[in-house]
């Protein structure tokens, strides 16, 4: 009994230490004070100012564009690489898998410096120009993310029944058609989790972006800024816009909603697999619960939208 209490207390303590700073920022994002700790009454002014702040919006746009493009490209490369290595010879497979581990366990600063030196060399001796730009950041993020996609897809390939692919070939499918029709549906969960991880790594990255930044697509003149580099530059200048509290709240809520949707999707899949074992009464009760939860959620959503319209 004492061990259980201590274990639960430890878990709750860690959760409190993790989430209290976030909740403080969320609470003080609903006041127009320039400093955290001073409450000037409930207000959505920071959210209104956030969307009017051109510099922050450019940083957010750059972050989203780089994250989406790099995650898509890394997912394609990592998936194709995992499939190619899976069907390679044993020695080739062992060599590539060992090489793939290096970027994963290596310090990110080493990768950032290596890429910086490579682009400096290319700019000095090949292109004769400064090549640091949006594209160098994109390339750096792809280098960072691709090994993680590979590691997410590989277990699904191991779990896949190889006889399905072989049967598709025997029945007349070309290797490409068999891969799209048979293999990809089998490894889709690994591909999706690899994409989400790549997206998260790109959104969270600071070191590679700071080393490889140059003029951006949305920022015009000057170095491209993402959310992380914008916050770092603001801290250096000792001028942290209070609108960042609103931005932090929005990012946190988006992550929470995405997590809830994933959990709901997984539960729905589990319910589908177990629905055949339920009676009609149990299915009816489950549907009623879903209607009640959906109605409450809809009422809350309408209330929040009405408040936003009223205050903004």
C-alpha positions as a printed Julia matrix, in Angstrom:
312×3 Matrix{Float64}:
   0.0     0.0     0.0
   2.8     2.43    0.91
   4.64    1.61   -2.32
   1.55    2.35   -4.4
   1.03    5.69   -2.64
   4.68    6.66   -3.15
   4.59    5.59   -6.8
   1.4     7.58   -7.49
   2.76   10.6    -5.59
   5.94   10.49   -7.68
   3.95   10.34  -10.95
   1.64   13.2    -9.89
   4.63   15.3    -8.8
   6.31   14.86  -12.18
   3.06   15.74  -13.99
   2.6    18.85  -11.85
   6.17   20.03  -12.52
   5.66   19.43  -16.25
   2.29   21.11  -16.68
   2.22   23.97  -14.14
   4.43   26.27  -16.33
   2.2    25.54  -19.33
  -0.99   26.23  -17.4
   0.48   29.49  -16.04
   1.13   30.65  -19.61
  -2.37   29.57  -20.66
  -4.02   31.45  -17.78
  -2.08   34.67  -18.42
  -2.77   34.48  -22.15
  -6.34   35.55  -21.3
  -5.31   38.95  -19.95
  -3.79   41.96  -21.7
  -0.88   42.32  -19.26
   2.6    42.56  -20.78
   4.11   40.6   -17.86
   3.29   37.15  -16.53
   2.01   37.45  -12.96
  -0.02   40.63  -13.45
  -3.75   40.04  -14.01
  -5.64   42.92  -15.65
  -8.9    41.06  -16.02
 -10.13   38.58  -18.6
  -9.35   39.62  -22.16
  -8.69   38.06  -25.57
  -6.63   41.03  -26.71
  -3.39   39.0   -26.94
  -5.03   36.63  -29.42
  -6.2    39.54  -31.52
  -2.72   41.11  -31.41
  -1.15   37.75  -32.25
  -2.88   37.51  -35.62
  -2.0    41.14  -36.39
   1.7    40.64  -35.59
   3.25   40.17  -39.02
   6.64   38.98  -37.74
   5.15   36.18  -35.61
   2.78   35.14  -38.4
   5.7    34.91  -40.84
   7.62   32.74  -38.35
   4.57   30.5   -37.88
   4.1    30.23  -41.66
   7.75   29.34  -42.21
   7.58   26.73  -39.45
   4.47   25.06  -40.85
   5.72   25.06  -44.45
   9.13   23.6   -43.53
   7.57   21.03  -41.18
   5.02   19.77  -43.7
   7.36   19.61  -46.71
  10.25   18.04  -44.77
   7.93   15.53  -43.04
   6.38   14.44  -46.36
   9.76   14.1   -48.1
  11.32   12.32  -45.1
   8.37    9.93  -44.88
   8.73    9.0   -48.56
  12.51    8.55  -48.31
  12.37    6.7   -44.98
   9.6     4.36  -46.15
  11.28    3.52  -49.45
  14.6     3.08  -47.64
  13.04    0.73  -45.07
  11.42   -1.36  -47.83
  14.66   -1.48  -49.83
  16.77   -2.48  -46.82
  14.18   -5.06  -45.7
  14.55   -6.93  -49.0
  18.33   -6.49  -49.19
  20.97   -9.08  -48.45
  21.93   -9.71  -44.83
  25.28   -7.88  -44.93
  23.84   -4.85  -46.71
  20.93   -4.76  -44.27
  23.24   -4.88  -41.23
  25.49   -2.14  -42.67
  22.64    0.25  -43.5
  20.89   -0.32  -40.16
  24.1     0.43  -38.26
  24.68    3.58  -40.32
  21.07    4.64  -39.69
  21.62    4.48  -35.93
  24.38    7.12  -36.03
  22.15   10.18  -36.76
  19.64    8.97  -34.16
  22.11    8.68  -31.25
  24.44   11.43  -32.42
  24.25   14.93  -30.91
  22.2    17.29  -33.06
  24.88   19.98  -32.82
  27.31   17.64  -34.63
  24.85   17.18  -37.48
  24.17   20.92  -37.66
  27.89   21.77  -37.78
  28.58   19.09  -40.4
  25.8    20.37  -42.64
  26.99   23.96  -42.14
  30.54   23.09  -43.22
  29.19   21.18  -46.22
  27.06   24.11  -47.39
  29.9    26.58  -46.78
  32.19   24.43  -48.94
  29.54   24.12  -51.68
  28.88   27.87  -51.61
  32.55   28.79  -51.68
  33.95   26.37  -54.27
  31.04   25.08  -56.36
  28.28   27.68  -56.56
  30.48   30.7   -55.69
  27.63   32.17  -53.7
  26.0    32.06  -50.29
  23.58   29.13  -50.55
  22.07   29.32  -47.05
  18.33   29.68  -47.56
  14.96   28.09  -47.0
  16.17   25.06  -48.96
  19.21   24.42  -46.75
  16.93   24.34  -43.68
  14.57   21.98  -45.49
  17.46   19.67  -46.41
  18.77   19.74  -42.84
  15.37   18.83  -41.42
  15.05   15.94  -43.88
  18.47   14.62  -42.81
  17.35   14.85  -39.19
  13.96   13.17  -39.68
  14.52   10.39  -42.23
  16.29    7.94  -39.84
  13.4     8.21  -37.38
  10.87    7.43  -40.13
  12.95    4.39  -41.07
  12.87    3.17  -37.46
   9.06    3.52  -37.34
   8.43    1.68  -40.62
  10.9    -1.17  -40.02
   8.89   -2.96  -37.24
   5.75   -2.97  -39.4
   7.7    -4.6   -42.24
   8.9    -7.28  -39.82
   5.32   -7.89  -38.62
   3.97   -8.04  -42.18
   3.23  -11.44  -43.67
   5.67  -11.68  -46.64
   3.47  -14.29  -48.33
   0.86  -11.58  -49.13
   3.31   -9.65  -51.3
   4.52  -12.83  -52.96
   0.93  -13.94  -53.6
   0.17  -10.6   -55.28
   3.16  -11.09  -57.59
   2.06  -14.64  -58.38
  -1.42  -13.4   -59.25
  -0.07  -11.02  -61.89
   0.64   -7.76  -60.02
   3.74   -5.82  -60.95
   6.17   -5.14  -58.07
   5.08   -1.49  -57.97
   1.36   -2.32  -57.93
   1.89   -5.01  -55.29
   3.72   -2.5   -53.11
   0.88    0.06  -53.35
  -2.0    -2.41  -53.08
  -0.61   -4.93  -50.59
   2.47   -3.71  -48.76
   1.6    -0.07  -48.01
  -1.77   -0.87  -46.35
   0.07   -3.34  -44.09
   2.73   -0.82  -43.0
   0.45    2.27  -43.02
   0.43    2.66  -39.19
   4.25    2.78  -39.17
   4.3     5.26  -42.04
   1.75    7.48  -40.25
   3.63    7.38  -36.94
   6.87    8.14  -38.79
   5.24   11.13  -40.48
   3.91   12.46  -37.17
   7.29   12.02  -35.5
   9.04   13.78  -38.41
   6.51   16.63  -38.19
   7.11   16.95  -34.44
  10.9    16.94  -34.84
  10.72   19.68  -37.46
   8.34   21.88  -35.43
  10.55   21.47  -32.35
  13.94   21.93  -34.01
  16.12   24.91  -33.21
  19.79   23.95  -33.67
  19.67   22.86  -37.33
  17.42   25.8   -38.23
  19.69   28.33  -36.5
  22.81   27.03  -38.27
  21.31   26.7   -41.75
  19.03   29.75  -41.88
  19.03   32.19  -44.78
  16.51   34.34  -46.69
  13.1    32.65  -46.59
  10.1    32.32  -48.85
   7.8    34.27  -46.52
  10.27   36.48  -44.71
  11.65   38.34  -47.72
  14.91   40.06  -46.84
  16.97   38.83  -43.9
  17.29   35.4   -42.38
  14.36   33.04  -42.3
  12.8    32.7   -38.87
  10.8    29.84  -37.44
   8.96   29.93  -34.11
  11.99   28.6   -32.19
  14.49   31.03  -33.72
  12.05   33.93  -33.36
  11.68   33.24  -29.63
  15.46   32.91  -29.25
  16.05   36.23  -31.02
  13.37   37.89  -28.87
  15.06   36.61  -25.7
  18.42   37.95  -26.93
  16.88   41.37  -27.48
  15.17   41.11  -24.06
  11.89   41.98  -25.76
   9.56   38.96  -25.55
   6.19   39.81  -27.14
   3.29   38.92  -24.81
   1.5    37.53  -27.88
   3.73   34.48  -27.58
   1.63   33.4   -24.58
  -1.39   33.22  -26.88
   0.64   31.36  -29.5
   1.82   28.85  -26.87
  -1.77   28.27  -25.78
  -2.94   27.66  -29.34
  -0.1    25.2   -30.01
  -0.82   23.35  -26.77
  -4.55   23.09  -27.55
  -3.85   21.86  -31.09
  -1.55   19.14  -29.7
  -4.15   18.13  -27.09
  -6.92   17.95  -29.71
  -4.7    15.91  -32.06
  -3.87   13.51  -29.21
  -7.54   13.11  -28.31
  -8.42   12.41  -31.96
  -5.7     9.75  -32.21
  -6.89    8.1   -28.98
 -10.49    8.24  -30.2
  -9.48    6.68  -33.53
  -7.61    3.86  -31.77
 -10.58    3.19  -29.47
 -12.9     3.19  -32.46
 -10.73    0.62  -34.2
 -10.69   -1.52  -31.06
 -14.46   -1.16  -30.7
 -14.97   -2.27  -34.29
 -12.92   -5.39  -33.69
 -14.85   -6.19  -30.5
 -18.31   -5.06  -31.71
 -19.15   -8.49  -33.06
 -19.06   -9.83  -29.49
 -21.53   -7.22  -28.12
 -25.24   -7.72  -27.69
 -27.84   -5.4   -29.24
 -28.53   -3.76  -25.86
 -24.82   -3.05  -25.3
 -24.5    -1.54  -28.78
 -27.59    0.63  -28.14
 -26.18    1.92  -24.81
 -22.83    2.67  -26.47
 -24.53    4.67  -29.24
 -26.53    6.68  -26.68
 -23.32    7.54  -24.79
 -21.72    8.69  -28.04
 -24.72   10.94  -28.8
 -24.59   12.51  -25.34
 -20.83   13.12  -25.53
 -21.18   14.51  -29.08
 -23.99   16.86  -28.02
 -22.04   18.18  -25.03
 -18.94   18.68  -27.21
 -21.0    20.56  -29.81
 -22.5    22.86  -27.12
 -19.02   23.62  -25.73
 -17.68   24.31  -29.24
 -20.55   26.69  -30.06
 -20.04   28.48  -26.72
 -16.3    28.95  -27.31
 -16.86   30.24  -30.86
 -19.53   32.66  -29.6
 -17.18   34.01  -26.92
 -14.37   34.46  -29.45
 -16.68   36.35  -31.81
 -17.99   38.5   -28.96
 -14.57   39.49  -27.62
 -12.61   39.79  -30.89
